[in-house]
Every structure is written in structure tokens, then in C-alpha cells.
Amino acid sequence: MPEIWLPYGDVEIVLSLKAEQLSQEIKVEDGEVNLDEMREKIKSLEFDFNRGLIVLDEGPYSVQILDLTIGTLGLKPSDIRLLAPAKTWRVLERRGFKRPSSGYFSLGIVDGCRITAPLEVESGTLVISEVGFDVLYGFKGPWSAICNSLDLKEEVWKRKEDKITPGLEDGGSWFSKRVLEEVSPLTISYISGSSTFSSLFIGEAEKAGKELISILNERRVKIKPHRLAIICAGGDPFDSTLSNVLRAACLHLKSIQKGGEIVIVGECSEGLGSTALEMLFEGRPIPSTYVDGMEDLECIKALKEKGDIYLVTALPSSMLKRIGLDGYRSLSNTFSNIQSRHGWRLKALVIAHASLTLTEPLKV
């Protein structure tokens, strides 16, 4: 009986199944980055680190690349002014990094929305970001990092007709690219692997998307939709919160048949991960305007419309029930229970690194 080991937090858990019960396994092999070449490219960046602004996204290797950058250039954290997500900032602030000054200026107007930015942007901006598939932006990259850091997510959200659009361009993604043009930053962008970063781009941010998305699209997998899908977010840090896990699962909605069985695997050691999920858990009304993590609620809705959800996680079942989900502890037991109900006839699609891939239906 074959065994498939799937990442779960910082360990792996096993799925035991017969060969005839496995339809297809999808996983990501890590690429490699030449660090010496990377350091030389960093040295060639025409960016004023003492006066300009660095924008950091939530990517799993962005802090590592920030450290490599300032180490290569012999800079101290106190030399850097930085915008970063709240969780990341709490760590960086203790290390001596500085926030931007209190002053802001108007960059211009994009599609009727006035864009304001910290004064440091006038001296230049460097974005350190992951390029990947994203349920809100279609593709995340320096454009999404800029919009998130300038509190423009609501503007992106309200320009979207379909709210969950991984791997697609729409009104929201168009808006984010226009904002990027206004800021005109440099970037150090990368594609994530399961344990390191790869496919690095260093240069003008507007060129990063074209180069890296063409590489990323090699991770699009066309498959026949399945009745049973086992979707693993990819282990730490990709499954650190329920928000991350739900978004990873929704990259694979089109690979699941209507009325399917959806097993989602993610430890969620850091809890729910978004304001919208916290509001749902606490029973507070969800506003009509955007709040952080509104796309998580759309992910839950979309997954439920596809079929039954089995969340293998460390989160308490009582917590999950309050947001309309069922939690399980054992992947193998969950798999066996599903198969027994279907007479052991279902063939499973297993996705080991769901955060890093995108599946689409095979056209026949």
C-alpha cells in the first residue's frame, strides 16, 4: 500500500491508500537561486536606501530577502524606512527598522481614486514581493504589495465582478497595475518553492509581472475534475492560518466536481488569520464594505457550493463550527470514512503544495 507524505505545519503527515485509489498527485519541486549572482544584482540597484521606502509583502521568503539585501549592502535596520504587514512589522520593529515619516503626498488619480503615499516614495520605492497565484488579484506581485500597503484593497475589491479569480485578470488587477505605474518602483520579486525561493527578478517592477508570470504559468495543471480532492496548503508557512489554507484550496476549485468531497489539509497554528473570519467567529455582522479577509468568506462560500468540506487541522472543532466548517484530526481516518461511504470507488486527486499551483479543467 503506497504512502503519500504531505506537509503539515513543520512536520509531515501520512496518507495511506491503495494504488487504485490514487488518480493523480501534484507537487512542486524547488528550483535554485544563485546567491552570488543575486548579490551582484542587488549591488547594482540604483536605489537610495537611506531616503527611499521599502515595501514588504506577506510572502514566505520576503523577510529573508530583505535580510540578504541589507547584509549585502552593509546596511543597518535603522537605516531603512519600511512598510510591512502588521504581523511582520511587529518582528521587524523590534530589530530597529523604522516606519515612514508621518507625511503623505498625492501621487495622482487612478480610475477616480486619489492615491496618496508616504513622502519617502518621492525618493524611490523598492518592493520585495512574491509573485504567485492569488484569489483576489489573480496574480500577486509588486502591484498587490503596493495596493495592500497603501490601503487600497477595498478599491480593488469593488472593481471585481467575480470575487474569486485566481490566475485571471479583471478590473481589480487592472487597477492594481495602474497604481503600480503611478508609484514606479523597483522590485526584488521571486516565485516561492516549498522550502526556498526561485526564479528571481531584480529591476523595474512593471517588468516583473511579464517575466515571472510566464514562469509561474508552468505550474498551471490541466486535469479532469475529480469527485474526491485532497488539497494540502503546503505546510509552514503556507498553512499557518485558516485564511491562508482557504485561499490555497480555492486555487483548485475548478478541479473539483459539483457534489464532490473536499479534504483540506492545513495546521493553522496561528489561528484564523483575517478580520472577516474573526467577525464570523464572534457572530458580528459583516459590513457591505471591504474588511480584511472578505475574500476568505467568498472562499468558504465557493467551496461549499462545490461539495462537502473536511478540514484536517489543529484548530478546535468548536471554533470551526462557529464559522460553518467541520474539523478533523486524522487525514487517514477522514479519507477512509469518505471512501467507505462511496464503496471505495473514488479515485483521489492529491495536491501537496496547493498554495504554489493552479489546477484548471481539461477541455475535451
C-alpha positions as CSV (number, residue, x, y, z in Angstrom):
1,M,0.0,0.0,0.0
2,P,1.6,3.3,-1.1
3,E,2.1,6.2,1.4
4,I,1.9,9.8,0.5
5,W,3.6,12.2,3.0
6,L,2.0,15.7,3.0
7,P,3.4,18.8,4.7
8,Y,1.5,19.9,7.7
9,G,2.9,22.8,9.8
10,D,6.6,22.0,10.2
11,V,6.1,18.2,10.0
12,E,4.6,15.8,7.6
13,I,1.5,13.5,7.9
14,V,0.9,10.3,6.0
15,L,-1.9,9.3,3.7
16,S,-2.1,5.5,3.2
17,L,-4.1,4.4,0.2
18,K,-4.2,1.7,-2.4
19,A,-2.7,2.4,-5.8
20,E,-6.1,2.1,-7.4
21,Q,-7.4,4.8,-5.1
22,L,-4.9,7.4,-6.4
23,S,-5.8,9.3,-9.6
24,Q,-3.1,11.9,-9.6
25,E,-0.6,13.6,-7.3
26,I,0.5,17.2,-7.9
27,K,3.5,18.7,-6.1
28,V,6.2,21.3,-6.6
29,E,9.9,20.7,-7.0
30,D,12.1,23.6,-5.7
31,G,14.3,25.5,-8.1
32,E,17.6,27.0,-7.2
33,V,18.9,30.6,-7.0
34,N,22.5,31.6,-7.5
35,L,23.0,33.7,-4.4
36,D,26.3,35.2,-5.7
37,E,24.5,36.4,-8.8
38,M,21.7,37.7,-6.7
39,R,24.1,39.8,-4.5
40,E,25.7,41.3,-7.6
41,K,22.3,42.3,-8.9
42,I,21.4,43.8,-5.5
43,K,24.6,45.9,-5.6
44,S,23.6,47.2,-9.0
45,L,20.2,48.6,-7.8
46,E,20.0,52.3,-8.3
47,F,18.0,52.9,-5.1
48,D,18.6,55.3,-2.2
49,F,18.2,53.1,0.8
50,N,18.7,56.0,3.2
51,R,15.9,58.2,1.8
52,G,13.6,55.8,-0.1
53,L,10.9,53.4,1.1
54,I,11.0,49.6,1.1
55,V,7.6,47.9,0.8
56,L,7.5,44.3,2.0
57,D,4.6,41.8,1.3
58,E,3.5,38.7,3.2
59,G,5.5,36.3,1.0
60,P,7.1,33.5,2.9
61,Y,10.7,34.5,1.9
62,S,10.4,38.3,1.7
63,V,12.0,38.9,5.1
64,Q,14.8,36.5,4.2
65,I,15.4,38.5,1.0
66,L,15.3,41.8,3.0
67,D,18.0,40.5,5.3
68,L,20.1,39.3,2.4
69,T,19.7,42.7,0.8
70,I,20.8,44.9,3.7
71,G,23.6,42.4,4.6
72,T,24.9,42.5,1.0
73,L,25.0,46.4,1.1
74,G,26.3,46.6,4.7
75,L,23.2,48.5,5.9
76,K,21.7,48.6,9.4
77,P,17.9,48.2,10.1
78,S,17.9,51.7,11.5
79,D,18.9,52.9,8.0
80,I,15.7,51.6,6.5
81,R,12.2,53.0,6.3
82,L,9.7,50.2,5.7
83,L,6.1,49.4,5.1
84,A,5.2,45.8,6.0
85,P,2.1,43.8,7.0
86,A,1.2,44.1,10.7
87,K,2.4,40.6,11.8
88,T,5.8,41.1,10.0
89,W,6.2,44.6,11.2
90,R,6.0,43.6,14.9
91,V,9.1,41.5,14.4
92,L,11.0,44.0,12.3
93,E,10.3,46.9,14.6
94,R,12.0,45.1,17.5
95,R,15.0,44.7,15.2
96,G,15.2,48.5,14.7
97,F,13.5,49.1,11.4
98,K,11.7,52.4,11.0
99,R,8.3,53.3,9.7
100,P,7.9,56.1,7.1
101,S,7.6,59.6,8.3
102,S,4.2,61.0,9.1
103,G,4.0,63.0,5.9
104,Y,2.0,61.9,2.8
105,F,1.6,63.4,-0.7
106,S,-0.8,62.8,-3.6
107,L,0.6,60.6,-6.3
108,G,-2.3,61.2,-8.7
109,I,-5.8,59.8,-9.5
110,V,-6.4,56.3,-10.8
111,D,-9.9,55.4,-12.1
112,G,-11.4,58.2,-10.0
113,C,-9.5,57.2,-6.8
114,R,-6.9,59.6,-5.4
115,I,-3.7,57.8,-4.5
116,T,-1.6,59.0,-1.5
117,A,1.7,57.7,-0.4
118,P,4.4,58.4,2.2
119,L,6.8,61.2,1.4
120,E,9.7,58.7,1.1
121,V,8.2,57.4,-2.2
122,E,9.3,60.7,-3.8
123,S,12.9,59.4,-3.3
124,G,12.1,56.0,-4.7
125,T,10.4,52.7,-3.7
126,L,11.7,49.2,-3.6
127,V,9.2,46.4,-3.3
128,I,10.2,42.9,-2.1
129,S,7.4,40.6,-3.0
130,E,6.4,37.1,-4.0
131,V,4.8,36.5,-7.4
132,G,2.1,33.8,-7.3
133,F,-1.5,32.9,-7.9
134,D,-4.0,34.8,-5.8
135,V,-7.7,34.6,-5.3
136,L,-8.2,38.4,-5.2
137,Y,-5.6,39.9,-7.6
138,G,-5.5,36.9,-10.0
139,F,-1.7,37.1,-9.6
140,K,0.1,38.6,-6.6
141,G,3.3,40.6,-7.0
142,P,4.7,44.1,-6.5
143,W,1.3,45.6,-7.7
144,S,-0.6,43.8,-4.9
145,A,2.1,44.6,-2.3
146,I,1.8,48.3,-3.2
147,C,-2.0,48.3,-3.1
148,N,-2.1,46.5,0.2
149,S,0.5,48.8,1.8
150,L,-1.4,51.9,0.7
151,D,-4.7,50.5,2.0
152,L,-6.3,50.2,-1.5
153,K,-7.7,46.7,-1.1
154,E,-11.2,48.0,-0.9
155,E,-10.7,49.8,-4.2
156,V,-9.5,46.5,-5.8
157,W,-12.4,44.6,-4.3
158,K,-15.2,46.9,-5.5
159,R,-13.8,46.7,-9.1
160,K,-14.3,42.9,-9.2
161,E,-17.4,41.3,-10.5
162,D,-16.4,37.8,-9.6
163,K,-14.6,37.9,-6.2
164,I,-12.5,34.7,-6.5
165,T,-10.4,34.9,-9.7
166,P,-7.1,33.0,-9.3
167,G,-4.9,33.2,-12.4
168,L,-7.2,35.7,-14.2
169,E,-7.0,39.4,-15.0
170,D,-10.0,41.7,-14.3
171,G,-11.0,45.2,-13.2
172,G,-9.3,44.7,-9.8
173,S,-6.0,43.6,-11.3
174,W,-6.1,46.4,-13.9
175,F,-6.5,48.9,-11.1
176,S,-3.5,47.5,-9.1
177,K,-1.3,47.6,-12.2
178,R,-2.2,51.3,-12.8
179,V,-1.4,52.1,-9.2
180,L,2.0,50.4,-9.7
181,E,2.6,52.6,-12.7
182,E,2.0,55.7,-10.6
183,V,4.5,54.6,-7.9
184,S,7.0,53.3,-10.5
185,P,9.1,51.2,-8.0
186,L,12.0,48.9,-8.3
187,T,11.5,45.3,-7.1
188,I,13.1,42.2,-5.9
189,S,10.4,39.6,-6.8
190,Y,10.5,35.9,-6.6
191,I,8.5,32.7,-7.1
192,S,8.1,30.6,-4.0
193,G,9.1,26.9,-3.8
194,S,8.1,24.6,-1.0
195,S,11.3,25.3,1.0
196,T,13.1,28.2,-0.7
197,F,12.6,30.9,-3.3
198,S,13.4,30.7,-7.0
199,S,13.0,32.5,-10.4
200,L,14.2,35.8,-9.1
201,F,13.6,39.2,-10.8
202,I,15.5,42.3,-9.8
203,G,14.7,45.6,-11.6
204,E,11.8,47.7,-12.7
205,A,8.6,46.4,-11.0
206,E,6.4,46.9,-14.1
207,K,8.6,44.3,-15.9
208,A,8.5,41.7,-13.1
209,G,5.0,40.5,-13.9
210,K,5.6,39.7,-17.5
211,E,8.8,37.8,-16.8
212,L,7.8,35.9,-13.7
213,I,4.1,35.2,-14.5
214,S,5.3,33.4,-17.7
215,I,7.4,31.1,-15.5
216,L,4.7,30.8,-12.9
217,N,2.2,29.7,-15.5
218,E,4.2,26.5,-16.0
219,R,2.6,25.5,-12.7
220,R,-0.9,25.6,-14.2
221,V,-2.0,22.0,-14.4
222,K,-5.0,21.0,-16.6
223,I,-6.8,17.9,-15.2
224,K,-10.1,16.2,-15.4
225,P,-12.3,17.4,-12.4
226,H,-12.5,14.9,-9.6
227,R,-15.1,13.7,-7.1
228,L,-12.5,13.5,-4.4
229,A,-9.8,16.0,-3.9
230,I,-7.2,16.1,-1.0
231,I,-5.8,19.7,-1.0
232,C,-2.8,20.4,1.2
233,A,-1.8,24.0,1.6
234,G,1.9,23.1,1.7
235,G,3.0,23.2,5.3
236,D,4.5,26.0,7.2
237,P,4.4,29.0,6.4
238,F,1.7,28.3,3.8
239,D,-0.8,26.7,6.3
240,S,-0.1,29.0,9.3
241,T,-3.6,30.5,9.3
242,L,-7.1,29.4,8.2
243,S,-7.1,32.3,5.8
244,N,-4.0,31.0,4.0
245,V,-5.4,27.5,3.8
246,L,-8.8,28.6,2.4
247,R,-7.1,30.7,-0.3
248,A,-4.8,27.8,-1.2
249,A,-7.8,25.5,-1.6
250,C,-9.7,28.0,-3.8
251,L,-6.8,27.9,-6.3
252,H,-8.2,24.4,-7.2
253,L,-11.9,25.0,-7.3
254,K,-12.1,24.1,-10.9
255,S,-10.6,20.7,-10.4
256,I,-13.5,19.6,-8.2
257,Q,-16.7,18.2,-9.5
258,K,-20.0,19.6,-8.3
259,G,-21.1,17.5,-5.3
260,G,-17.6,16.5,-4.6
261,E,-15.7,15.5,-1.4
262,I,-13.1,18.1,-0.5
263,V,-10.4,17.3,2.1
264,I,-8.4,20.4,3.0
265,V,-5.2,19.9,5.0
266,G,-3.6,22.8,7.0
267,E,-2.4,23.1,10.6
268,C,-3.4,26.8,11.2
269,S,-1.1,27.1,14.1
270,E,-1.6,30.9,14.2
271,G,-5.4,30.8,14.2
272,L,-7.9,32.4,11.8
273,G,-5.7,35.0,10.1
274,S,-8.2,37.7,9.0
275,T,-10.6,40.2,10.4
276,A,-13.5,38.8,8.4
277,L,-13.0,35.3,9.8
278,E,-12.8,36.7,13.3
279,M,-16.0,38.6,12.8
280,L,-17.7,35.5,11.6
281,F,-16.5,33.5,14.6
282,E,-17.6,36.2,17.0
283,G,-21.0,36.5,15.4
284,R,-20.6,40.1,14.4
285,P,-22.4,41.4,11.3
286,I,-20.2,41.5,8.2
287,P,-20.3,45.0,6.6
288,S,-21.1,45.6,3.0
289,T,-17.8,47.5,2.6
290,Y,-14.5,45.6,2.4
291,V,-12.8,44.4,5.6
292,D,-9.6,42.5,5.7
293,G,-10.2,38.9,4.6
294,M,-13.5,39.4,2.9
295,E,-12.2,37.0,0.2
296,D,-11.9,34.3,2.8
297,L,-15.7,34.3,3.2
298,E,-16.1,34.1,-0.5
299,C,-13.7,31.1,-0.5
300,I,-15.9,29.3,2.1
301,K,-19.0,30.0,0.1
302,A,-17.4,28.8,-3.2
303,L,-16.0,25.6,-1.6
304,K,-19.4,24.8,0.0
305,E,-21.1,25.2,-3.4
306,K,-18.7,22.6,-4.8
307,G,-19.3,19.9,-2.2
308,D,-18.7,18.7,1.4
309,I,-15.6,20.1,3.2
310,Y,-13.4,18.2,5.6
311,L,-10.8,20.4,7.2
312,V,-7.9,18.4,8.7
313,T,-6.4,21.0,11.1
314,A,-5.2,21.7,14.6
315,L,-8.0,24.4,15.1
316,P,-10.6,23.4,17.7
317,S,-13.8,21.9,16.2
318,S,-15.9,24.2,18.4
319,M,-14.2,27.2,16.7
320,L,-14.7,25.9,13.2
321,K,-18.4,25.1,13.8
322,R,-19.0,28.8,14.6
323,I,-17.8,29.7,11.1
324,G,-19.6,26.9,9.4
325,L,-16.8,24.3,9.0
326,D,-16.1,20.8,10.3
327,G,-12.7,20.0,11.7
328,Y,-10.9,16.6,11.8
329,R,-7.7,15.4,13.3
330,S,-6.7,12.4,11.2
331,L,-6.2,12.6,7.5
332,S,-6.1,8.8,7.0
333,N,-9.3,8.3,9.0
334,T,-11.1,11.0,7.1
335,F,-10.0,9.5,3.8
336,S,-11.2,6.0,4.9
337,N,-14.6,7.3,6.1
338,I,-15.2,9.1,2.8
339,Q,-14.2,6.1,0.8
340,S,-16.3,3.7,2.8
341,R,-19.4,5.8,2.1
342,H,-18.7,5.5,-1.6
343,G,-17.9,1.8,-1.7
344,W,-14.2,2.5,-2.0
345,R,-14.8,3.5,-5.7
346,L,-13.4,7.1,-5.7
347,K,-10.0,8.0,-7.1
348,A,-8.3,10.8,-5.3
349,L,-6.7,13.9,-6.7
350,V,-3.9,14.8,-4.2
351,I,-2.3,18.3,-4.3
352,A,0.7,18.5,-2.0
353,H,1.5,22.2,-2.4
354,A,-1.8,23.9,-3.2
355,S,-0.6,27.4,-2.4
356,L,2.0,27.2,-5.2
357,T,0.0,25.7,-8.1
358,L,-3.2,26.2,-10.0
359,T,-5.4,23.5,-11.5
360,E,-7.8,24.0,-14.3
361,P,-10.3,21.7,-16.1
362,L,-9.0,19.7,-19.0
363,K,-11.1,20.6,-22.1
364,V,-12.1,17.5,-24.1
